[in-house]
Amino acid sequence: MRSRPNLTIIGRALVDRVEVQGGRAVAVQVMIDGRRQRIAARRIVLSAGAYGSPMILLRSGIGPADELAPLGIETVHALPGVGRALADHSAVQLSMRSAELDREMRAFETNHWLPDEQCLSKTRSRRCREAFDLHIYSVSGWLPEENAWKYNVFVSVVNPQSVGTVKLASTDPEAPPILDHGFLSDPDGYDLAVIADGVEIAHEMLAASSLAKKLGPDERLGAAPYSRAAIEQFVERTVGIYWHPACSCRMGPANDETAVVDASGKIHGLDNLYICDASIFPAIMRANTNLPAAMLAEQMAKGIATF
């Protein structure tokens, strides 16, 4: 791939913004070795992920005008959906340890390869009526700072109803974004209820397994039994990211205010500018986002080549 005569790979290049002239994207401005360079192209495809792609659009003046003006960015193309529908699979972590677990893990490690193994369960909450809406997976973890082994179980809602935002902190391309994942913000409390169900299911699974005698109490929840109120408070206090950001430049029809690209991945209302990454998923899938993103690229490559 790297030897192809029509392919140039430039490392350590930071894309600042896209230049738009007469409703058409004509070039990108890129920082390379501290110097700004302009790269023109007859077709421009952004693939900077669910955080990076909306940031590039916003710095380019493509996005909601009410967010751009306070940063001194001229609105080149008003598109209110940019950065407005960020989704991720919110999750919580249960953690347990014991002297027996630590001793057995150390003994096994002396003669065996010991990677961070995983075991994944796809299951349903009380609210699920089709397929599944929970991931529950376990993974052992070595804590070098404590010189000890821990057993972790993660619980994640995989059809979340909550959405968040990606916004610019400044026009500096090196500045990190302002991220609000909006975890547990859906007005019906769906996500909270589902994850709380998942925590209950996880503890039922642990209590029924051979690990029950080897594990100590949950370090965050304490010793069982747990009231529903205590579990929900735990979820609200510790909920975090599952590292599957998506949908911040979501695909949809032009009359949808939250949509940024059409079915081909082209930015609504602009020529020659496409996005190909997880940011354009119209909704987050009940799975890891890496393979769907690769499949998206395979499909879009066929179409873009003919435009």
JOMO-V116304 format. One record per residue. N is the residue number from 1. RES is the residue in one letter. D_LAST is the distance of its C-alpha to the last C-alpha in whole Angstrom. Layout:
n:res:d_last
N:RES:D_LAST
N:RES:D_LAST
//
This chain:
n:res:d_last
1:M:22
2:R:24
3:S:25
4:R:21
5:P:21
6:N:18
7:L:19
8:T:21
9:I:23
10:I:25
11:G:27
12:R:29
13:A:26
14:L:27
15:V:24
16:D:25
17:R:23
18:V:19
19:E:20
20:V:18
21:Q:19
22:G:19
23:G:17
24:R:14
25:A:14
26:V:15
27:A:17
28:V:19
29:Q:23
30:V:25
31:M:28
32:I:29
33:D:33
34:G:34
35:R:32
36:R:29
37:Q:26
38:R:23
39:I:20
40:A:17
41:A:14
42:R:10
43:R:9
44:I:12
45:V:12
46:L:16
47:S:18
48:A:22
49:G:23
50:A:24
51:Y:27
52:G:25
53:S:21
54:P:23
55:M:25
56:I:23
57:L:21
58:L:25
59:R:26
60:S:23
61:G:25
62:I:22
63:G:24
64:P:28
65:A:29
66:D:33
67:E:32
68:L:31
69:A:33
70:P:36
71:L:35
72:G:34
73:I:30
74:E:29
75:T:27
76:V:24
77:H:22
78:A:24
79:L:23
80:P:26
81:G:25
82:V:24
83:G:26
84:R:28
85:A:28
86:L:29
87:A:30
88:D:32
89:H:34
90:S:38
91:A:40
92:V:44
93:Q:46
94:L:49
95:S:51
96:M:55
97:R:57
98:S:60
99:A:63
100:E:62
101:L:59
102:D:59
103:R:61
104:E:60
105:M:56
106:R:58
107:A:60
108:F:57
109:E:55
110:T:58
111:N:57
112:H:54
113:W:50
114:L:49
115:P:46
116:D:45
117:E:45
118:Q:43
119:C:44
120:L:41
121:S:42
122:K:40
123:T:42
124:R:43
125:S:45
126:R:47
127:R:44
128:C:42
129:R:41
130:E:39
131:A:38
132:F:39
133:D:38
134:L:40
135:H:39
136:I:43
137:Y:43
138:S:46
139:V:46
140:S:49
141:G:48
142:W:51
143:L:52
144:P:53
145:E:54
146:E:56
147:N:57
148:A:56
149:W:54
150:K:53
151:Y:51
152:N:48
153:V:47
154:F:44
155:V:43
156:S:40
157:V:38
158:V:35
159:N:34
160:P:35
161:Q:35
162:S:36
163:V:33
164:G:33
165:T:31
166:V:30
167:K:31
168:L:31
169:A:35
170:S:34
171:T:32
172:D:33
173:P:30
174:E:33
175:A:34
176:P:34
177:P:32
178:I:35
179:L:34
180:D:36
181:H:35
182:G:37
183:F:39
184:L:41
185:S:40
186:D:39
187:P:42
188:D:43
189:G:44
190:Y:42
191:D:41
192:L:44
193:A:46
194:V:43
195:I:44
196:A:48
197:D:48
198:G:46
199:V:49
200:E:51
201:I:50
202:A:49
203:H:53
204:E:54
205:M:52
206:L:54
207:A:57
208:A:57
209:S:56
210:S:58
211:L:57
212:A:59
213:K:62
214:K:60
215:L:58
216:G:60
217:P:59
218:D:56
219:E:56
220:R:54
221:L:55
222:G:59
223:A:61
224:A:60
225:P:61
226:Y:58
227:S:58
228:R:55
229:A:55
230:A:56
231:I:53
232:E:51
233:Q:52
234:F:51
235:V:47
236:E:47
237:R:49
238:T:47
239:V:43
240:G:41
241:I:37
242:Y:36
243:W:33
244:H:30
245:P:29
246:A:26
247:C:24
248:S:25
249:C:21
250:R:21
251:M:18
252:G:19
253:P:19
254:A:19
255:N:23
256:D:24
257:E:25
258:T:25
259:A:21
260:V:19
261:V:15
262:D:14
263:A:13
264:S:10
265:G:12
266:K:11
267:I:14
268:H:15
269:G:16
270:L:14
271:D:11
272:N:9
273:L:11
274:Y:11
275:I:14
276:C:15
277:D:19
278:A:22
279:S:22
280:I:19
281:F:21
282:P:22
283:A:26
284:I:27
285:M:28
286:R:32
287:A:31
288:N:30
289:T:27
290:N:26
291:L:25
292:P:23
293:A:21
294:A:20
295:M:19
296:L:17
297:A:15
298:E:15
299:Q:13
300:M:11
301:A:10
302:K:9
303:G:7
304:I:5
305:A:6
306:T:4
307:F:0
//
